[in-house]
Amino acid sequence: MKAADEPAYLTVGTDVSAKYRGAFCEAKIKTVKRMVKVKVTLKGESTSQVVQDDQVKGPLRVGSTVEVRTNEGLSSEAIIGKLTDASLYTVGEC
């Protein structure tokens, strides 16, 4: 589980440990194709939906109240329940 102050995704230049040919090595993130899945609970309803971060207006933090474009195309106020980083990262040489 992510701490409240951790970002929803990693940024270019972040030092990481990457697996390469069966071993781990230190590397830096060179490019990011960002995709964060956001599980939200719509206010006034007990239903939750998973949307992509580009459908959310507001801070990407668990517990934040945000405006979200729902899967039906409507705009609604919601509370973030979970963030899942599904981004693709490219790292420099190990």
Biopython code that builds the backbone (N, CA, C, O; Angstrom):
import numpy as np
from Bio.PDB.StructureBuilder import StructureBuilder

atoms = [
    (1, "MET", "N", (0.841, -1.180, 0.000)),
    (1, "MET", "CA", (0.000, 0.000, 0.000)),
    (1, "MET", "C", (0.886, 1.243, 0.000)),
    (1, "MET", "O", (1.856, 1.324, 0.753)),
    (2, "LYS", "N", (0.543, 2.208, -0.851)),
    (2, "LYS", "CA", (1.337, 3.424, -0.952)),
    (2, "LYS", "C", (1.049, 4.358, 0.215)),
    (2, "LYS", "O", (-0.083, 4.449, 0.691)),
    (3, "ALA", "N", (2.089, 5.050, 0.667)),
    (3, "ALA", "CA", (1.907, 6.069, 1.682)),
    (3, "ALA", "C", (1.195, 7.257, 1.045)),
    (3, "ALA", "O", (1.265, 7.442, -0.170)),
    (4, "ALA", "N", (0.514, 8.059, 1.852)),
    (4, "ALA", "CA", (-0.286, 9.170, 1.351)),
    (4, "ALA", "C", (0.543, 10.201, 0.595)),
    (4, "ALA", "O", (0.022, 10.876, -0.294)),
    (5, "ASP", "N", (1.827, 10.335, 0.935)),
    (5, "ASP", "CA", (2.635, 11.372, 0.296)),
    (5, "ASP", "C", (3.438, 10.857, -0.905)),
    (5, "ASP", "O", (4.198, 11.622, -1.498)),
    (6, "GLU", "N", (3.290, 9.591, -1.274)),
    (6, "GLU", "CA", (3.994, 9.045, -2.432)),
    (6, "GLU", "C", (3.262, 9.427, -3.709)),
    (6, "GLU", "O", (2.031, 9.457, -3.728)),
    (7, "PRO", "N", (4.005, 9.723, -4.788)),
    (7, "PRO", "CA", (3.337, 10.065, -6.049)),
    (7, "PRO", "C", (2.643, 8.846, -6.655)),
    (7, "PRO", "O", (2.981, 7.704, -6.344)),
    (8, "ALA", "N", (1.661, 9.111, -7.531)),
    (8, "ALA", "CA", (0.904, 8.031, -8.170)),
    (8, "ALA", "C", (1.736, 7.310, -9.223)),
    (8, "ALA", "O", (1.425, 6.175, -9.584)),
    (9, "TYR", "N", (2.804, 7.962, -9.725)),
    (9, "TYR", "CA", (3.677, 7.364, -10.735)),
    (9, "TYR", "C", (5.071, 7.962, -10.582)),
    (9, "TYR", "O", (5.242, 8.989, -9.925)),
    (10, "LEU", "N", (6.067, 7.318, -11.189)),
    (10, "LEU", "CA", (7.449, 7.790, -11.117)),
    (10, "LEU", "C", (7.726, 8.751, -12.267)),
    (10, "LEU", "O", (7.078, 8.679, -13.311)),
    (11, "THR", "N", (8.685, 9.646, -12.075)),
    (11, "THR", "CA", (9.001, 10.640, -13.094)),
    (11, "THR", "C", (10.366, 10.362, -13.732)),
    (11, "THR", "O", (11.183, 9.618, -13.190)),
    (12, "VAL", "N", (10.591, 10.978, -14.899)),
    (12, "VAL", "CA", (11.874, 10.863, -15.601)),
    (12, "VAL", "C", (12.984, 11.344, -14.669)),
    (12, "VAL", "O", (12.846, 12.363, -13.993)),
    (13, "GLY", "N", (14.094, 10.591, -14.643)),
    (13, "GLY", "CA", (15.233, 10.939, -13.798)),
    (13, "GLY", "C", (15.254, 10.241, -12.453)),
    (13, "GLY", "O", (16.250, 10.328, -11.735)),
    (14, "THR", "N", (14.176, 9.547, -12.092)),
    (14, "THR", "CA", (14.110, 8.831, -10.818)),
    (14, "THR", "C", (15.060, 7.636, -10.846)),
    (14, "THR", "O", (15.093, 6.886, -11.822)),
    (15, "ASP", "N", (15.835, 7.461, -9.769)),
    (15, "ASP", "CA", (16.703, 6.287, -9.632)),
    (15, "ASP", "C", (15.847, 5.079, -9.261)),
    (15, "ASP", "O", (15.023, 5.153, -8.350)),
    (16, "VAL", "N", (16.046, 3.971, -9.967)),
    (16, "VAL", "CA", (15.293, 2.748, -9.713)),
    (16, "VAL", "C", (16.225, 1.547, -9.744)),
    (16, "VAL", "O", (17.369, 1.642, -10.187)),
    (17, "SER", "N", (15.725, 0.427, -9.271)),
    (17, "SER", "CA", (16.420, -0.844, -9.395)),
    (17, "SER", "C", (15.691, -1.619, -10.484)),
    (17, "SER", "O", (14.498, -1.894, -10.357)),
    (18, "ALA", "N", (16.399, -1.972, -11.552)),
    (18, "ALA", "CA", (15.788, -2.626, -12.707)),
    (18, "ALA", "C", (16.348, -4.028, -12.879)),
    (18, "ALA", "O", (17.533, -4.264, -12.643)),
    (19, "LYS", "N", (15.492, -4.960, -13.292)),
    (19, "LYS", "CA", (15.937, -6.318, -13.544)),
    (19, "LYS", "C", (16.433, -6.402, -14.982)),
    (19, "LYS", "O", (15.724, -6.026, -15.916)),
    (20, "TYR", "N", (17.648, -6.894, -15.153)),
    (20, "TYR", "CA", (18.255, -7.015, -16.476)),
    (20, "TYR", "C", (19.041, -8.313, -16.532)),
    (20, "TYR", "O", (19.967, -8.522, -15.748)),
    (21, "ARG", "N", (18.668, -9.190, -17.468)),
    (21, "ARG", "CA", (19.309, -10.500, -17.630)),
    (21, "ARG", "C", (19.392, -11.288, -16.326)),
    (21, "ARG", "O", (20.417, -11.887, -16.002)),
    (22, "GLY", "N", (18.295, -11.269, -15.599)),
    (22, "GLY", "CA", (18.194, -12.070, -14.390)),
    (22, "GLY", "C", (18.771, -11.445, -13.138)),
    (22, "GLY", "O", (18.661, -12.035, -12.063)),
    (23, "ALA", "N", (19.379, -10.283, -13.232)),
    (23, "ALA", "CA", (19.957, -9.624, -12.063)),
    (23, "ALA", "C", (19.404, -8.200, -11.965)),
    (23, "ALA", "O", (18.936, -7.635, -12.953)),
    (24, "PHE", "N", (19.465, -7.643, -10.782)),
    (24, "PHE", "CA", (19.011, -6.274, -10.579)),
    (24, "PHE", "C", (20.190, -5.318, -10.650)),
    (24, "PHE", "O", (21.288, -5.641, -10.197)),
    (25, "CYS", "N", (19.961, -4.144, -11.220)),
    (25, "CYS", "CA", (20.998, -3.129, -11.303)),
    (25, "CYS", "C", (20.369, -1.757, -11.089)),
    (25, "CYS", "O", (19.154, -1.591, -11.202)),
    (26, "GLU", "N", (21.199, -0.794, -10.783)),
    (26, "GLU", "CA", (20.727, 0.579, -10.579)),
    (26, "GLU", "C", (20.606, 1.267, -11.932)),
    (26, "GLU", "O", (21.485, 1.123, -12.782)),
    (27, "ALA", "N", (19.531, 2.009, -12.135)),
    (27, "ALA", "CA", (19.296, 2.713, -13.405)),
    (27, "ALA", "C", (18.452, 3.951, -13.125)),
    (27, "ALA", "O", (17.934, 4.139, -12.024)),
    (28, "LYS", "N", (18.327, 4.791, -14.152)),
    (28, "LYS", "CA", (17.476, 5.975, -14.079)),
    (28, "LYS", "C", (16.374, 5.853, -15.120)),
    (28, "LYS", "O", (16.590, 5.321, -16.208)),
    (29, "ILE", "N", (15.190, 6.350, -14.776)),
    (29, "ILE", "CA", (14.080, 6.349, -15.725)),
    (29, "ILE", "C", (14.360, 7.375, -16.809)),
    (29, "ILE", "O", (14.635, 8.540, -16.519)),
    (30, "LYS", "N", (14.289, 6.927, -18.093)),
    (30, "LYS", "CA", (14.536, 7.802, -19.246)),
    (30, "LYS", "C", (13.241, 8.333, -19.847)),
    (30, "LYS", "O", (13.153, 9.514, -20.183)),
    (31, "THR", "N", (12.220, 7.457, -19.986)),
    (31, "THR", "CA", (10.928, 7.878, -20.525)),
    (31, "THR", "C", (9.800, 7.214, -19.742)),
    (31, "THR", "O", (9.967, 6.151, -19.144)),
    (32, "VAL", "N", (8.634, 7.887, -19.767)),
    (32, "VAL", "CA", (7.455, 7.358, -19.081)),
    (32, "VAL", "C", (6.256, 7.486, -20.008)),
    (32, "VAL", "O", (5.997, 8.559, -20.554)),
    (33, "LYS", "N", (5.530, 6.395, -20.183)),
    (33, "LYS", "CA", (4.231, 6.442, -20.840)),
    (33, "LYS", "C", (3.221, 6.238, -19.714)),
    (33, "LYS", "O", (2.888, 5.115, -19.334)),
    (34, "ARG", "N", (2.748, 7.375, -19.196)),
    (34, "ARG", "CA", (1.957, 7.374, -17.966)),
    (34, "ARG", "C", (0.557, 6.808, -18.178)),
    (34, "ARG", "O", (-0.133, 7.144, -19.141)),
    (35, "MET", "N", (0.157, 5.933, -17.243)),
    (35, "MET", "CA", (-1.209, 5.439, -17.168)),
    (35, "MET", "C", (-1.470, 5.012, -15.724)),
    (35, "MET", "O", (-0.967, 3.989, -15.259)),
    (36, "VAL", "N", (-2.255, 5.810, -15.041)),
    (36, "VAL", "CA", (-2.612, 5.507, -13.660)),
    (36, "VAL", "C", (-4.096, 5.167, -13.634)),
    (36, "VAL", "O", (-4.929, 5.944, -14.100)),
    (37, "LYS", "N", (-4.416, 4.005, -13.089)),
    (37, "LYS", "CA", (-5.812, 3.595, -12.934)),
    (37, "LYS", "C", (-6.292, 4.110, -11.578)),
    (37, "LYS", "O", (-5.626, 3.925, -10.559)),
    (38, "VAL", "N", (-7.456, 4.759, -11.583)),
    (38, "VAL", "CA", (-7.980, 5.408, -10.382)),
    (38, "VAL", "C", (-9.337, 4.792, -10.049)),
    (38, "VAL", "O", (-10.276, 4.873, -10.840)),
    (39, "LYS", "N", (-9.428, 4.173, -8.865)),
    (39, "LYS", "CA", (-10.707, 3.631, -8.417)),
    (39, "LYS", "C", (-11.391, 4.716, -7.595)),
    (39, "LYS", "O", (-10.858, 5.165, -6.579)),
    (40, "VAL", "N", (-12.572, 5.132, -8.038)),
    (40, "VAL", "CA", (-13.301, 6.208, -7.369)),
    (40, "VAL", "C", (-14.667, 5.720, -6.915)),
    (40, "VAL", "O", (-15.256, 4.822, -7.517)),
    (41, "THR", "N", (-15.165, 6.332, -5.832)),
    (41, "THR", "CA", (-16.527, 6.118, -5.377)),
    (41, "THR", "C", (-17.276, 7.416, -5.619)),
    (41, "THR", "O", (-16.896, 8.467, -5.103)),
    (42, "LEU", "N", (-18.332, 7.341, -6.398)),
    (42, "LEU", "CA", (-19.108, 8.529, -6.724)),
    (42, "LEU", "C", (-19.850, 9.017, -5.487)),
    (42, "LEU", "O", (-20.456, 8.226, -4.764)),
    (43, "LYS", "N", (-19.799, 10.328, -5.248)),
    (43, "LYS", "CA", (-20.490, 10.897, -4.087)),
    (43, "LYS", "C", (-21.992, 10.739, -4.279)),
    (43, "LYS", "O", (-22.517, 10.919, -5.378)),
    (44, "GLY", "N", (-22.669, 10.400, -3.188)),
    (44, "GLY", "CA", (-24.108, 10.199, -3.238)),
    (44, "GLY", "C", (-24.495, 8.809, -3.702)),
    (44, "GLY", "O", (-25.677, 8.467, -3.718)),
    (45, "GLU", "N", (-23.516, 8.007, -4.080)),
    (45, "GLU", "CA", (-23.774, 6.639, -4.527)),
    (45, "GLU", "C", (-22.812, 5.705, -3.804)),
    (45, "GLU", "O", (-21.792, 6.142, -3.271)),
    (46, "SER", "N", (-23.137, 4.440, -3.790)),
    (46, "SER", "CA", (-22.235, 3.469, -3.173)),
    (46, "SER", "C", (-21.458, 2.693, -4.224)),
    (46, "SER", "O", (-20.767, 1.725, -3.906)),
    (47, "THR", "N", (-21.572, 3.118, -5.473)),
    (47, "THR", "CA", (-20.892, 2.405, -6.552)),
    (47, "THR", "C", (-19.506, 2.989, -6.784)),
    (47, "THR", "O", (-19.267, 4.177, -6.565)),
    (48, "SER", "N", (-18.609, 2.133, -7.228)),
    (48, "SER", "CA", (-17.262, 2.598, -7.559)),
    (48, "SER", "C", (-16.964, 2.238, -9.009)),
    (48, "SER", "O", (-17.544, 1.311, -9.573)),
    (49, "GLN", "N", (-16.031, 3.006, -9.602)),
    (49, "GLN", "CA", (-15.610, 2.789, -10.976)),
    (49, "GLN", "C", (-14.107, 2.924, -11.041)),
    (49, "GLN", "O", (-13.497, 3.583, -10.199)),
    (50, "VAL", "N", (-13.508, 2.301, -12.043)),
    (50, "VAL", "CA", (-12.091, 2.493, -12.315)),
    (50, "VAL", "C", (-11.998, 3.313, -13.597)),
    (50, "VAL", "O", (-12.542, 2.939, -14.636)),
    (51, "VAL", "N", (-11.288, 4.455, -13.497)),
    (51, "VAL", "CA", (-11.087, 5.342, -14.643)),
    (51, "VAL", "C", (-9.597, 5.622, -14.770)),
    (51, "VAL", "O", (-8.829, 5.332, -13.854)),
    (52, "GLN", "N", (-9.184, 6.188, -15.910)),
    (52, "GLN", "CA", (-7.779, 6.563, -16.078)),
    (52, "GLN", "C", (-7.560, 7.966, -15.520)),
    (52, "GLN", "O", (-8.499, 8.755, -15.411)),
    (53, "ASP", "N", (-6.325, 8.266, -15.173)),
    (53, "ASP", "CA", (-6.015, 9.537, -14.525)),
    (53, "ASP", "C", (-6.360, 10.753, -15.365)),
    (53, "ASP", "O", (-6.579, 11.831, -14.813)),
    (54, "ASP", "N", (-6.415, 10.614, -16.694)),
    (54, "ASP", "CA", (-6.766, 11.764, -17.527)),
    (54, "ASP", "C", (-8.255, 12.105, -17.457)),
    (54, "ASP", "O", (-8.680, 13.117, -18.014)),
    (55, "GLN", "N", (-9.052, 11.273, -16.779)),
    (55, "GLN", "CA", (-10.471, 11.537, -16.568)),
    (55, "GLN", "C", (-10.721, 12.177, -15.203)),
    (55, "GLN", "O", (-11.871, 12.402, -14.826)),
    (56, "VAL", "N", (-9.647, 12.474, -14.459)),
    (56, "VAL", "CA", (-9.768, 12.994, -13.098)),
    (56, "VAL", "C", (-9.227, 14.419, -13.028)),
    (56, "VAL", "O", (-8.129, 14.700, -13.508)),
    (57, "LYS", "N", (-10.004, 15.310, -12.430)),
    (57, "LYS", "CA", (-9.547, 16.679, -12.174)),
    (57, "LYS", "C", (-9.410, 16.837, -10.668)),
    (57, "LYS", "O", (-10.392, 16.772, -9.929)),
    (58, "GLY", "N", (-8.168, 17.047, -10.226)),
    (58, "GLY", "CA", (-7.886, 17.174, -8.798)),
    (58, "GLY", "C", (-6.647, 16.381, -8.450)),
    (58, "GLY", "O", (-6.049, 15.742, -9.315)),
    (59, "PRO", "N", (-6.257, 16.421, -7.178)),
    (59, "PRO", "CA", (-5.028, 15.729, -6.766)),
    (59, "PRO", "C", (-5.177, 14.209, -6.793)),
    (59, "PRO", "O", (-6.176, 13.663, -6.326)),
    (60, "LEU", "N", (-4.160, 13.529, -7.351)),
    (60, "LEU", "CA", (-4.162, 12.058, -7.398)),
    (60, "LEU", "C", (-3.645, 11.515, -6.075)),
    (60, "LEU", "O", (-2.502, 11.070, -5.982)),
    (61, "ARG", "N", (-4.480, 11.554, -5.066)),
    (61, "ARG", "CA", (-4.155, 11.055, -3.729)),
    (61, "ARG", "C", (-5.353, 10.275, -3.193)),
    (61, "ARG", "O", (-6.497, 10.708, -3.337)),
    (62, "VAL", "N", (-5.088, 9.129, -2.579)),
    (62, "VAL", "CA", (-6.160, 8.339, -1.980)),
    (62, "VAL", "C", (-6.860, 9.191, -0.924)),
    (62, "VAL", "O", (-6.209, 9.804, -0.078)),
    (63, "GLY", "N", (-8.184, 9.222, -0.981)),
    (63, "GLY", "CA", (-8.990, 10.000, -0.045)),
    (63, "GLY", "C", (-9.354, 11.389, -0.550)),
    (63, "GLY", "O", (-10.181, 12.067, 0.060)),
    (64, "SER", "N", (-8.744, 11.828, -1.665)),
    (64, "SER", "CA", (-9.029, 13.152, -2.218)),
    (64, "SER", "C", (-10.408, 13.183, -2.863)),
    (64, "SER", "O", (-10.860, 12.201, -3.451)),
    (65, "THR", "N", (-11.066, 14.337, -2.739)),
    (65, "THR", "CA", (-12.307, 14.574, -3.463)),
    (65, "THR", "C", (-11.935, 15.215, -4.788)),
    (65, "THR", "O", (-11.226, 16.222, -4.817)),
    (66, "VAL", "N", (-12.409, 14.638, -5.883)),
    (66, "VAL", "CA", (-12.049, 15.083, -7.231)),
    (66, "VAL", "C", (-13.298, 15.150, -8.104)),
    (66, "VAL", "O", (-14.363, 14.653, -7.736)),
    (67, "GLU", "N", (-13.140, 15.776, -9.266)),
    (67, "GLU", "CA", (-14.178, 15.735, -10.285)),
    (67, "GLU", "C", (-13.748, 14.682, -11.291)),
    (67, "GLU", "O", (-12.597, 14.673, -11.728)),
    (68, "VAL", "N", (-14.652, 13.804, -11.656)),
    (68, "VAL", "CA", (-14.304, 12.695, -12.540)),
    (68, "VAL", "C", (-15.302, 12.602, -13.689)),
    (68, "VAL", "O", (-16.499, 12.817, -13.504)),
    (69, "ARG", "N", (-14.795, 12.279, -14.873)),
    (69, "ARG", "CA", (-15.654, 11.984, -16.019)),
    (69, "ARG", "C", (-15.897, 10.484, -15.974)),
    (69, "ARG", "O", (-14.974, 9.695, -16.177)),
    (70, "THR", "N", (-17.111, 10.099, -15.715)),
    (70, "THR", "CA", (-17.438, 8.691, -15.516)),
    (70, "THR", "C", (-17.405, 7.927, -16.833)),
    (70, "THR", "O", (-17.297, 8.520, -17.905)),
    (71, "ASN", "N", (-17.500, 6.603, -16.739)),
    (71, "ASN", "CA", (-17.500, 5.746, -17.923)),
    (71, "ASN", "C", (-18.698, 6.035, -18.829)),
    (71, "ASN", "O", (-18.671, 5.714, -20.017)),
    (72, "GLU", "N", (-19.751, 6.643, -18.269)),
    (72, "GLU", "CA", (-20.930, 7.006, -19.059)),
    (72, "GLU", "C", (-20.766, 8.380, -19.699)),
    (72, "GLU", "O", (-21.656, 8.826, -20.423)),
    (73, "GLY", "N", (-19.649, 9.062, -19.448)),
    (73, "GLY", "CA", (-19.387, 10.371, -20.037)),
    (73, "GLY", "C", (-19.883, 11.543, -19.213)),
    (73, "GLY", "O", (-19.768, 12.689, -19.647)),
    (74, "LEU", "N", (-20.430, 11.286, -18.039)),
    (74, "LEU", "CA", (-20.934, 12.343, -17.168)),
    (74, "LEU", "C", (-19.824, 12.850, -16.249)),
    (74, "LEU", "O", (-18.862, 12.136, -15.966)),
    (75, "SER", "N", (-19.971, 14.091, -15.789)),
    (75, "SER", "CA", (-19.019, 14.652, -14.834)),
    (75, "SER", "C", (-19.641, 14.561, -13.450)),
    (75, "SER", "O", (-20.799, 14.932, -13.256)),
    (76, "SER", "N", (-18.861, 14.061, -12.480)),
    (76, "SER", "CA", (-19.399, 13.838, -11.151)),
    (76, "SER", "C", (-18.312, 14.022, -10.099)),
    (76, "SER", "O", (-17.127, 13.862, -10.391)),
    (77, "GLU", "N", (-18.712, 14.356, -8.879)),
    (77, "GLU", "CA", (-17.773, 14.459, -7.763)),
    (77, "GLU", "C", (-17.572, 13.055, -7.189)),
    (77, "GLU", "O", (-18.521, 12.283, -7.058)),
    (78, "ALA", "N", (-16.320, 12.741, -6.849)),
    (78, "ALA", "CA", (-16.008, 11.400, -6.365)),
    (78, "ALA", "C", (-14.847, 11.453, -5.381)),
    (78, "ALA", "O", (-14.155, 12.464, -5.271)),
    (79, "ILE", "N", (-14.648, 10.360, -4.674)),
    (79, "ILE", "CA", (-13.531, 10.215, -3.728)),
    (79, "ILE", "C", (-12.636, 9.094, -4.231)),
    (79, "ILE", "O", (-13.118, 8.013, -4.572)),
    (80, "ILE", "N", (-11.332, 9.351, -4.277)),
    (80, "ILE", "CA", (-10.375, 8.339, -4.735)),
    (80, "ILE", "C", (-10.185, 7.289, -3.646)),
    (80, "ILE", "O", (-9.885, 7.611, -2.497)),
    (81, "GLY", "N", (-10.366, 6.023, -4.032)),
    (81, "GLY", "CA", (-10.200, 4.917, -3.094)),
    (81, "GLY", "C", (-8.897, 4.160, -3.288)),
    (81, "GLY", "O", (-8.345, 3.610, -2.335)),
    (82, "LYS", "N", (-8.398, 4.130, -4.539)),
    (82, "LYS", "CA", (-7.184, 3.367, -4.825)),
    (82, "LYS", "C", (-6.542, 3.895, -6.099)),
    (82, "LYS", "O", (-7.233, 4.292, -7.038)),
    (83, "LEU", "N", (-5.204, 3.895, -6.123)),
    (83, "LEU", "CA", (-4.432, 4.264, -7.309)),
    (83, "LEU", "C", (-3.571, 3.074, -7.711)),
    (83, "LEU", "O", (-2.928, 2.457, -6.862)),
    (84, "THR", "N", (-3.557, 2.748, -9.008)),
    (84, "THR", "CA", (-2.725, 1.666, -9.517)),
    (84, "THR", "C", (-1.888, 2.207, -10.668)),
    (84, "THR", "O", (-2.428, 2.677, -11.669)),
    (85, "ASP", "N", (-0.568, 2.138, -10.520)),
    (85, "ASP", "CA", (0.341, 2.603, -11.561)),
    (85, "ASP", "C", (0.497, 1.507, -12.604)),
    (85, "ASP", "O", (1.063, 0.449, -12.327)),
    (86, "ALA", "N", (-0.015, 1.769, -13.817)),
    (86, "ALA", "CA", (0.117, 0.828, -14.931)),
    (86, "ALA", "C", (0.973, 1.451, -16.030)),
    (86, "ALA", "O", (0.862, 1.075, -17.196)),
    (87, "SER", "N", (1.825, 2.401, -15.656)),
    (87, "SER", "CA", (2.673, 3.116, -16.614)),
    (87, "SER", "C", (3.754, 2.207, -17.177)),
    (87, "SER", "O", (4.133, 1.213, -16.557)),
    (88, "LEU", "N", (4.250, 2.564, -18.372)),
    (88, "LEU", "CA", (5.379, 1.865, -18.978)),
    (88, "LEU", "C", (6.626, 2.744, -18.830)),
    (88, "LEU", "O", (6.628, 3.906, -19.235)),
    (89, "TYR", "N", (7.669, 2.181, -18.255)),
    (89, "TYR", "CA", (8.902, 2.919, -17.989)),
    (89, "TYR", "C", (10.055, 2.374, -18.842)),
    (89, "TYR", "O", (10.205, 1.162, -18.997)),
    (90, "THR", "N", (10.859, 3.278, -19.388)),
    (90, "THR", "CA", (12.095, 2.897, -20.057)),
    (90, "THR", "C", (13.228, 3.436, -19.208)),
    (90, "THR", "O", (13.213, 4.599, -18.805)),
    (91, "VAL", "N", (14.224, 2.578, -18.932)),
    (91, "VAL", "CA", (15.354, 3.000, -18.100)),
    (91, "VAL", "C", (16.624, 3.012, -18.930)),
    (91, "VAL", "O", (16.725, 2.360, -19.969)),
    (92, "GLY", "N", (17.598, 3.782, -18.431)),
    (92, "GLY", "CA", (18.921, 3.830, -19.079)),
    (92, "GLY", "C", (19.668, 2.535, -18.837)),
    (92, "GLY", "O", (19.161, 1.632, -18.172)),
    (93, "GLU", "N", (20.850, 2.445, -19.366)),
    (93, "GLU", "CA", (21.662, 1.226, -19.239)),
    (93, "GLU", "C", (22.022, 0.954, -17.791)),
    (93, "GLU", "O", (22.184, 1.869, -16.984)),
    (94, "CYS", "N", (22.140, -0.316, -17.489)),
    (94, "CYS", "CA", (22.543, -0.754, -16.147)),
    (94, "CYS", "C", (24.046, -0.792, -16.036)),
    (94, "CYS", "O", (24.579, -1.136, -14.981)),
]
sb = StructureBuilder()
sb.init_structure("model")
sb.init_model(0)
sb.init_chain("A")
sb.init_seg("    ")
for serial, (resi, resn, name, xyz) in enumerate(atoms, 1):
    if name == "N":
        sb.init_residue(resn, " ", resi, " ")
    sb.init_atom(name, np.array(xyz, "f"), 0.0, 1.0, " ", f" {name:<3s}", serial, name[0])
structure = sb.get_structure()
